[in-house]
Amino acid sequence: MLLLLVDVLQLVLYIALLGLLGQGALHLLAGARRDRNVFYRVLRAVGRPFARLVRAATPARVADRHVPLLTFALLLGAYVAVTFWKIALCLRVGMQSCR
């Protein structure tokens, strides 16, 4: 049961990371017209809950333009931590249970 929880957590973090990565790529490619891009809006909707949490947790002097990058960095750190947790869990319960 714990392994399933770790897998779900890892998947949620992975989807959020890919959404933020895609949003950043479209930010660079689409330029000022990115807000009219459907794909950009979809990817922004994927990352918005995480960015709002980071915005609420950071002091006001952190610029709004830095929040997506900070969100990506924190999610990447969380993803790495969850991956190590999953590896440790798999080593403890046996690799056959992790397939």
C-alpha positions as CSV (number, residue, x, y, z in Angstrom):
1,M,0.0,0.0,0.0
2,L,2.8,2.4,0.8
3,L,4.5,1.6,-2.5
4,L,1.3,2.6,-4.3
5,L,1.2,5.9,-2.4
6,V,4.8,6.6,-3.4
7,D,4.1,5.7,-7.0
8,V,1.1,8.1,-7.1
9,L,3.1,10.8,-5.5
10,Q,6.0,10.3,-7.9
11,L,3.5,10.4,-10.9
12,V,1.9,13.7,-9.7
13,L,5.3,15.3,-9.3
14,Y,6.4,14.0,-12.7
15,I,3.3,15.4,-14.5
16,A,3.7,18.8,-12.7
17,L,7.4,18.9,-13.7
18,L,6.6,18.1,-17.4
19,G,3.9,20.7,-17.4
20,L,6.3,23.4,-16.0
21,L,9.0,22.3,-18.4
22,G,6.6,22.6,-21.4
23,Q,5.3,25.9,-20.2
24,G,8.9,27.2,-20.0
25,A,9.7,26.0,-23.5
26,L,6.5,27.6,-24.9
27,H,7.4,30.8,-23.0
28,L,10.6,31.0,-24.9
29,L,9.2,29.9,-28.3
30,A,5.9,31.9,-28.3
31,G,7.1,35.1,-26.8
32,A,4.6,37.8,-26.0
33,R,1.8,35.9,-27.8
34,R,2.0,32.9,-25.5
35,D,-1.2,33.8,-23.6
36,R,-3.2,33.2,-26.7
37,N,-1.6,29.8,-27.2
38,V,-4.0,27.0,-26.2
39,F,-1.2,24.6,-25.3
40,Y,0.5,27.2,-23.1
41,R,-2.8,27.8,-21.2
42,V,-3.2,24.1,-20.6
43,L,0.3,23.7,-19.3
44,R,-0.1,26.7,-17.2
45,A,-3.2,25.2,-15.7
46,V,-1.2,22.0,-14.8
47,G,1.4,23.9,-12.9
48,R,-0.8,26.6,-11.4
49,P,-1.7,24.8,-8.2
50,F,2.0,24.2,-7.4
51,A,3.0,27.7,-8.3
52,R,0.3,29.1,-6.0
53,L,1.6,27.0,-3.1
54,V,5.1,28.3,-3.7
55,R,3.9,31.9,-4.1
56,A,2.0,31.6,-0.8
57,A,5.1,30.1,1.0
58,T,7.6,32.6,-0.3
59,P,8.2,36.2,1.0
60,A,6.7,39.1,-1.0
61,R,10.1,40.3,-2.1
62,V,10.5,37.2,-4.3
63,A,9.4,38.5,-7.8
64,D,6.4,36.8,-9.4
65,R,8.5,36.0,-12.5
66,H,10.8,33.8,-10.4
67,V,8.0,31.7,-8.9
68,P,7.7,29.3,-11.8
69,L,11.5,28.6,-11.7
70,L,11.4,28.2,-8.0
71,T,8.4,25.9,-8.3
72,F,10.3,23.8,-10.8
73,A,13.4,23.6,-8.6
74,L,11.3,22.6,-5.5
75,L,9.3,20.0,-7.5
76,L,12.5,18.5,-9.0
77,G,14.0,18.2,-5.5
78,A,10.8,16.6,-4.2
79,Y,10.8,14.2,-7.2
80,V,14.4,13.2,-6.5
81,A,13.6,12.7,-2.8
82,V,10.5,10.5,-3.6
83,T,12.6,8.5,-6.1
84,F,15.1,7.7,-3.4
85,W,12.3,6.9,-1.0
86,K,10.9,4.5,-3.6
87,I,14.3,2.9,-4.1
88,A,14.8,2.4,-0.4
89,L,11.3,1.0,-0.1
90,C,11.9,-1.5,-2.9
91,L,15.1,-2.6,-1.4
92,R,13.4,-3.2,1.9
93,V,10.4,-5.2,0.6
94,G,12.2,-6.9,-2.3
95,M,12.5,-6.1,-5.9
96,Q,9.8,-8.5,-6.9
97,S,7.2,-6.4,-5.2
98,C,8.3,-3.3,-7.1
99,R,7.6,-4.5,-10.6
